[in-house]
Amino acid sequence: MLDTAMPVGLGGVDDLFGDEVPLSLPPKTQGRYLHQRLDELRNRGCCQTVAWSRAGTIASITSDGLGLELRMLRAHPSNGTWGLSEPTTTDLVKGTVANPLVHLEWSPTTAPDLAVFDSVGRASIINFPVSLNSPYANRKWDADAVDDMNAVVGCHWLPVAPVPQKPFNVLYGPAVKPSKPNSLYQYENSFVHAMGPHHPHTAKSALFCVTMGGLLKMYWSQNNGKMEETTMELESICSSDELVTHASLATDKKYLIIVLTTATKKLKVIKLEIQWAGPGAVQEKTQLSQTARLNPSLVEDHLASIDWLQMVDEPSLPEFTSLQALASIVDNAGKAGPALIIGARARSSGVGGFEMTQTIIDRWECVEHKPSVQTAFEQIGSRRNSVSTVQELPVSMRLKRLDPVTINKTVIGMQVSQFGKVLVLIMSDGSVEHRDRFTFEELYTTMDESRIMNLKQAGWTFSEEGPCYQAALSPTQCSMIQTGDDGKLKWSKLTHAQGDIGESNNDSIYGASVAALTIAAAGCVYTSSSCDDVLAIAHPLAEKKRFTQDWIQELIRILKIQVDYSQEIHHESLMRNTALYTCMSIMSSLGYRGENAARSFQSKFANICLNVRIIVITTTLASNTPLQARDKMSPLDEPGKFSQVVEALAGELKWSLDLLAWILDCLFELMSNDKFMDSLNNKFSSALEYLAERNDVALHLLLSSGTRSFLSALCRRIAHLDGISGRAVDFYRQQAAEAEQSGVARLPSGQLQQAYQRMQQVTSAGLVPVAAFEKMLNTLGHDIKQAYAVYLPAMLKQNSGGHPPPQGKQIDMLIKQSQSQMEVIMLLSRAVPPAFVPLVKKFFGEDLRGMRTQTDPAQLFFADFAALGVQDDKSSLAARVARGGAYYDVFKRVELRPGGSAQALKPWRRCVRCPAVMEDVSPNRPGVTYVVAQQRKCSCGGSWGLLAKDKLVL
């Protein structure tokens, strides 16, 4: 009877009426934590305890409300994998048991300000000028009153004013795939007008807060940098029923739109005008100067008021959990869309293991209403035209209710994206939805490889969905930080559901993923925001053979980056090419595998280029003080303990000379290598493969026009510093002789004199004749120009397929495009164009041999290049591990010893992307401040994090 086994794989059972009943367990209830969070959202409009800045700092309030913790994403020094750093607790802001910290709000400035509020509305503002976890106090709340009526229910930072030449924002994407096989994605860009109002001073913002008692507070920066406060009464509160529960603010053209709700279920819209120079000031009509003293006046206009609860469905949900105001905007069809008010009413209820989650989204449009005059009154008016004119009735504002949207999930947060075109909803289960602000339809729900705007359309999803009560999206919205049942912060990033996306553009998912990553990174380049989470997503993909090249190539296309500098004589445009600098930074990061592991070919190439760039810029700034500031500072003349600039330049000079020596040593070794030279003369591709095996980038540094220009600029800076140090040493020598003859003591300047003497010793001990090296670069550059001039017209003629070749401006344009494509190939890959084969042979056969006669190859061979960090053969890496790792200050280019009293006296900064470190410089002289300002980021483009005492990992 038991021979036949009973089937147990039942998909379901039939109930009494024959319908299938699923046997799966109900989802886990989220319980009291979610109910507590929803109660917070209903009672207090501002209760966001996690926030992510555009610079990359992740701020969070501790679960007890007493402390503020700072974190960041960082690549681990041991293997280069990305993760969340350890928390740093700041002492600048602390809550109390009676008045805990409750809300965080980041400003949109490049060096962001963080506003921290406690439960009674006291506001502290801290700034992060350099390190992501080391703030300075801009405003303290010591003088703020302790009053429950001042609790903040809504706040908003003004956007930063755009440059006058570009009064708009660029929205990159979507990427459209043409129907033609093997075609590349085409990127469509759109422009969104940069809405005011703005702070009149460049790169400044102002913070607006609405309190429970109906007050509006504005915290703003005066022309001397001091934070000041302006207040006004928005609502006259006479009873607890009139208290403001939620408020949201948005910039709309020249005004601020303030939307607020009260305990009596009133929804009110107020327009606010900011008169920065004071009421009725003439200067307000023109651009205020950067030094003008501000005297702001606030003028409000109440536009509309409704009883919102009587208008909505489901009155059983009588309280908003979120309120969001969106400014008017031009839609995709070119029509002006009115300002929009979005209110979310979320709930979570259930019995036992069954839980019902629901959110109702209520929407109102702010539309203008022009009252109409009845016909009879028009006739009366026409009869009296001979006596008086008929005045037009004033235009009023009305709230037009749109159809509500019901979502069967609990919304716990809303963020605005794409300059107001998209609203992002964060759910209590950890999922994220993107909604179109015009139709409120959910976006990116299906895979669509023909039109890509977001990684979700290529099959990417957030990796760890689960209970989520607080969340903040990154600047790219490709990852988020969230808290769950345990109250601990968890970082969740997009991952692909299938795991593998393919190996090349022939795989559709691969191409779509590269396009989506390109759009995400391009937006960060334009807004100067952090894209570290995009690098974290892309880092595992860099193991694929062509991924780095394909991604950077797409970034060059979408941003239209200039790469070809073969015709440039001056280097200023190259130094200012921040988009190219960002691409090199990404290349450097993707190939980083740990401080004791070899970088990839592209990463090594980019890292050297980035270090040369920062040295050239630092030297230029130190030598060329702005005319308007020369009477206040001179970085190269500050005496005594303030001679940091000259000491740093001496270290950078030593590093630069070592780099030139290392490049020559690599080239001489290749010239003496029979295998390489045979391949060079017989099969050029084999020679390139040999360079790839050795991870030797020296030849490519010379052939690529961008890096060759950087090296040429470096040679000129070396010669400049040599001249300055020589004149300084002669000056001090002459001063000493005059003092000895006259018997008058000379001015004390021992440390500055020693710094210049060290600089002179470095140049005199250099292993490379810098002038000859620069001449070699110029000769190679001339040969490359000649090669382009001969090869490209012939190639275009050959590719014309028998048709008449293009002429005039058309062929000039095609030659320029082809030349740029060849430069991109050399910049991103190990390949070298066929046009360069003859000149490379000439370079090794003639130019390099002439250079060898002017140097001592033996000295180069035995030189110590450890400070460069470029030697990555097995023996060099083993020696580095045996030493326990060597750390070199990327500003002063001197070795640092971890631990001990030195690190205790001067804490170290560490880059979040690469293993670079530097001492935390606190400049207190104008000249030092001016030069050190360029060290606000690592030479590789990564942000700094301040290391804890006796720690080497962030």
C-alpha positions, 0 to 999 in steps of 0.5 A, a space after each residue: 500500500 505504501 509502494 506509491 509515494 504521495 506527491 508533495 510538490 503541490 502548487 496549491 490546494 482547492 478551497 471549497 469553491 474550487 479556487 486555488 489557494 497558494 501554500 506559500 507563507 505570508 511575508 514577514 510583518 514589519 511590526 512596531 518599528 514601521 508603525 513607529 516610523 509612520 507615527 514620526 512621519 505623521 507628527 513631524 515633517 522633518 525627521 530624516 536621520 540619514 542623508 547623503 551629500 553630493 560630495 559623498 559624505 553619509 551623515 546619520 544620527 545615532 539611534 539614541 539621537 545623541 550623536 552624529 556619525 559620518 561615513 563614506 564609500 571607500 576602496 579597501 587598501 588591501 584589494 581595492 573592493 568598495 565598502 562602507 567606511 567605519 563611522 566617525 563621530 563628530 563633537 561639533 553637534 550633540 543632542 541631549 536626552 530631552 532634545 535629541 537630534 532629529 533631522 539632517 539636510 545637505 546643501 547643494 554646494 560643491 563643498 556641502 553644508 550640513 544642517 542638523 536640527 534637534 527636536 526643538 528646532 535649534 539649527 547647527 550648520 557644519 561644513 566639509 571643505 576638505 575631508 568627508 568626515 572632518 567638518 568645521 562649524 559654520 553656525 552653532 545653536 547656542 543662542 537658539 531658544 529652547 521652544 517646542 513651537 520652533 520644531 522644524 517641519 520643513 526645510 530647503 536649501 537654495 540651489 547654487 546660482 549657475 554661471 551667467 554663460 550657462 543659465 540651464 542644467 543639462 540632463 543627459 540621456 536617454 541612450 537610444 539604440 539605432 535599429 542598424 546592427 552593431 550600431 552604437 548608442 546615440 545619447 539624447 541630451 535636454 536642457 532644464 532652465 536653472 530656477 532661482 532664486 539664488 544666493 547672490 554670492 557665487 557658490 553660496 546657498 541659503 537655508 529656509 526652515 518652516 517651524 511648527 509655530 508658523 515661522 519662516 527662518 532663513 540662515 544665510 552667509 554674509 559677505 564676510 562669511 558669517 552666518 546670519 538669520 532672518 525670520 518672518 511669520 507665515 501663519 499666526 498660531 492661536 491654538 494647537 489646532 492651527 499648528 503646522 505639521 508639514 511643509 515643503 519648499 521649492 524654487 519656482 522662477 524668481 520665487 520660493 513656493 512654500 506648501 504647508 499643512 496644518 493640524 486643521 487639515 488646511 493645505 496652504 500655498 505661499 509665494 515668497 520673494 527674497 529682496 537681498 539688498 533690502 526692500 525696494 533697493 535699486 541694486 536688486 534690479 541688477 547683479 549684486 557684486 560679490 563684495 556687496 553687503 546683504 540685507 535681505 527682506 522677505 515678502 510673502 504672498 498667500 496664494 491658495 488655501 483648501 481643506 484637503 481632507 474634504 477633497 480626498 478619498 480614504 478619509 480614514 487616513 487623515 494625516 500626511 506622512 510626506 509632503 513634496 512641492 515641485 516647481 513648474 517645469 517645461 514637459 517633454 513636449 515643450 509645454 509649461 507644466 504648473 507647480 505640483 503638490 504631492 502628499 503621501 498618506 501611508 499606512 501599515 496595519 494587520 492582524 497576526 502574520 497578515 499585514 496590509 500596506 498601502 500608500 495613497 498619493 494625493 496631487 494638486 496642480 497650482 493653476 492660475 485662475 482668471 475670473 470671468 465677468 458675466 455678460 450683463 456686467 460687460 454690457 454695463 462696462 461697455 456703456 460706460 467706456 466713454 467715462 472710464 476704462 474697465 480694469 482687468 480682474 486680478 489673476 488668482 491661484 487655485 489648486 486643481 486636484 488630480 486623480 489620486 494614485 494608490 500604491 500597495 506598499 508603504 512609502 517612507 521617503 520621497 526624493 526629487 530627481 532629474 531636475 524635477 522631472 522624476 519623483 523617487 519613492 522609497 518603500 518600507 520593504 527596501 524597494 525603489 520606484 521612479 515616477 514621472 511627475 507629469 503622469 505619475 506612471 512608474 518608470 523603468 519597470 521593464 527591460 528596454 535595451 532600445 532606450 536606456 535611461 536607468 540601470 534598472 532598464 538593463 536588468 539591475 536591481 537593488 541587492 538587499 531588499 528588506 525592512 527599511 525605515 530610513 533611507 537616502 539615495 546616493 547622488 547617482 541614485 545607483 545605491 542607497 544607505 538604509 536602516 532596518 530592524 536592527 537600527 544599523 546602517 546598510 549600504 545597498 547597491 544595484 546588482 544585475 539579476 543574472 550576475 553576468 552581463 556579457 563580455 562586449 557590445 555584441 551582448 545586448 545587456 553589456 551594451 545597455 549596462 555601459 550606456 546606463 553607467 555612462 548616463 549616471 557618470 555624465 550627470 556627476 561630471 556635469 554637477 561635480 558630484 561624487 560617483 563613487 558608488 558607480 565606481 563600486 558597481 563598475 569595479 568588478 566589471 573592470 575584469 572584463 577585457 574591454 569594459 574600461 575602454 568601452 565605458 570611458 569611450 562612451 563618456 568621451 562621446 556623451 560629454 564631447 571631451 577633447 582628447 586630441 592635443 597634438 596641435 596644441 602649443 599651450 597647455 592651459 586648455 589641457 589643464 582646465 579639461 576637467 571632464 578628461 581629468 574625471 575620465 582619467 580618474 575613473 580609469 585609475 580607480 577601475 584598475 586599482 587592485 590594492 596597494 601591494 598589487 599591480 595596477 592594470 595597464 590603463 590604471 597605471 597610465 592614468 595614475 601617472 598622468 594624474 600625478 603629473 597634472 597636479 604637480 604642474 598645477 601646483 607649481 603654476 599656482 605657487 609661481 603665479 599669484 593673482 594680481 589682486 592678491 600679490 600684496 597679501 600673499 606670496 607662496 614662495 616667500 613666506 618665511 619660517 615655519 610657513 615655508 611649507 609651499 617651498 618644501 612641498 615644491 622641493 619634494 614634487 621636483 624630486 618626484 618629477 625628476 625621478 619620473 623622467 628618469 624612470 621613463 628613460 630607464 624603461 625606454 632604454 631597457 626596451 631598446 636593449 631588449 632583442 625580443 622587443 626590437 625584433 618585434 618592432 621591426 617585424 610584427 608591431 602587434 607583437 611588440 605591443 603585446 610584449 608591452 602589455 605583458 610587462 605592464 610598461 606604459 612608458 612608450 604610451 605616455 610619450 605617444 598619447 598627445 595629452 600625456 605628452 603635453 603634460 610631460 612637456 609642461 612638467 619639463 618647463 616647470 622643472 626648469 622654472 623651479 630650478 631658476 627660482 631656487 638658483 636665484 634664491 640661493 644666490 640672494 641668501 648668499 649675497 645677503 649673508 656676505 653683506 651682513 658679514 661686511 656691515 656687521 648688521 644681523 640679517 633677517 631670520 629665514 633659516 627654514 625658507 633658505 634650507 627649503 630653497 637649498 634642498 630644491 637646488 640640490 635636487 635639480 643639481 643631482 637629477 639623472 636626466 637632462 631636462 632640456 634634452 628630454 623636452 627637446 626629445 618630446 618636441 621632436 616626437 610631437 613634430 613627427 606625429 604631426 607629420 605622420 597624421 598629415 601623410 597617413 590620414 588623407 591617404 586613408 580617407 582616399 582609400 576608404 572612399 571606395 572608388 568615389 571621389 574623395 571629400 574636399 575642402 572643409 569636409 576632408 578637414 573635418 574628417 581628418 580631425 575626427 579620424 585623428 581624434 579617434 586615434 588619440 582616443 584609442 591610444 588613451 584608452 587601450 594598449 593599441 598604437 595606430 598603424 600610422 605611428 609604426 615608422 615614427 616609433 622605429 625612428 624614435 628607438 633607432 635615432 632619437 632615443 639613442 641620441 638621448 642615451 649619449 647624454 645620460 648614464 644608463 647605469 645610474 638609471 638602472 640602479 636608481 631607487 624609484 620606490 617613491 613613484 609607486 610605479 614599479 609593479 614587477 614581482 620583485 618590486 611588489 615583494 620588496 614593498 610587502 616586506 617593508 610593510 608598505 611605504 607611504 608617501 605624502 602626495 603633497 610634499 612627496 616625502 615618506 611618512 611613517 605610520 603610527 608614532 608621534 608624527 601621525 599623532 601630531 598631524 593626522 593623515 588624510 587617505 584617499 577613498 579611491 586609491 592608497 594615497 595619503 597626506 598629512 592633514 595640512 591646516 594652513 594659517 597663511 594666505 599663500 599656503 592656503 592658496 596653494 593647498 586649496 588644490 589639495 582638497 582632492 587627491 591627485 587621482 580625483 578621489 575625496 579625502 577621508 581623515 584617518 583615526 589615530 593609529 588607523 590606516 583604513 577608513 
